[in-house]
Amino acid sequence: MGTWYEVDDDGSVDYDEDIQFFSDGTFSGFGEDGTYSIVDGQLVFRFQWAVSSFVYVYDFDFQGNELHLFEEDGDEKILQKEGTLF
């Protein structure tokens, strides 16, 4: 839970790009609000708009205070939480 910040390719933390996870299964980030869940060991983000919806699915791994999200095409997104994990 809490706020996680995106790590840029150079390893610096981008405090302007964040995602907030809430205990009720919702999140705010990526420029949108939606829901998240873990399904079959993958982190699933769901966005719902008035006429359509979108789903992002990531393999993931916690490494210290970092959450590594692995995209289907092999790209990796790293989110970092300051302080303790939870």
C-alpha positions in Angstrom: 0.0 0.0 0.0 1.0 3.6 -0.1 2.8 5.7 -2.7 5.4 4.3 -5.1 7.5 6.4 -7.5 8.7 5.5 -10.9 12.5 5.0 -11.4 13.9 6.4 -14.6 16.2 4.6 -16.8 19.2 6.4 -15.3 18.2 5.0 -11.8 16.9 8.3 -10.5 13.5 8.5 -8.8 10.9 10.6 -10.6 8.8 12.1 -7.9 6.4 13.5 -10.5 5.4 10.0 -11.6 3.8 8.1 -8.8 1.1 5.5 -8.1 -0.9 5.2 -4.9 -2.2 1.8 -3.9 -5.1 1.7 -1.5 -6.2 -1.2 0.7 -9.6 -1.4 -0.9 -8.0 -2.7 -4.2 -8.1 0.7 -6.0 -5.1 2.8 -7.2 -4.5 6.2 -8.6 -1.6 6.6 -11.0 -0.5 6.3 -14.6 -2.7 9.4 -15.2 -5.8 7.4 -14.3 -7.7 5.7 -11.4 -8.7 2.0 -11.4 -8.5 -1.3 -9.5 -5.6 -3.7 -9.0 -5.5 -7.3 -8.0 -3.1 -10.3 -8.1 -4.3 -13.1 -10.4 -2.3 -16.2 -11.0 0.9 -14.5 -9.6 0.5 -11.5 -11.9 -0.3 -7.9 -10.9 -3.4 -6.8 -12.9 -4.4 -3.1 -13.3 -7.9 -2.4 -14.6 -9.1 1.0 -16.0 -12.8 1.7 -16.7 -14.0 4.6 -18.8 -17.5 5.5 -19.8 -17.4 3.4 -23.0 -14.4 1.1 -22.7 -12.0 -0.5 -20.3 -8.3 -1.5 -20.4 -6.2 -4.0 -18.5 -2.5 -4.1 -17.9 -1.0 -7.3 -16.7 2.6 -7.6 -15.2 4.8 -10.2 -13.8 6.3 -8.7 -10.7 9.0 -9.0 -8.1 9.8 -7.1 -4.9 13.4 -6.3 -4.4 14.0 -4.4 -1.2 12.0 -1.2 -1.5 11.5 -1.6 -5.2 8.6 -3.2 -7.1 9.7 -4.5 -10.5 7.0 -4.8 -13.1 7.8 -7.0 -16.1 5.8 -6.3 -19.3 4.9 -9.0 -21.8 7.4 -7.5 -24.4 10.3 -7.8 -21.9 10.3 -4.1 -20.8 10.6 -3.5 -17.1 9.1 -0.7 -15.0 10.6 -0.1 -11.6 8.6 1.6 -8.8 10.3 2.6 -5.5 8.8 3.2 -2.1 10.6 5.3 0.3 11.1 3.9 3.8 9.5 0.6 4.7 7.4 -1.5 2.4 4.1 -1.5 4.4 
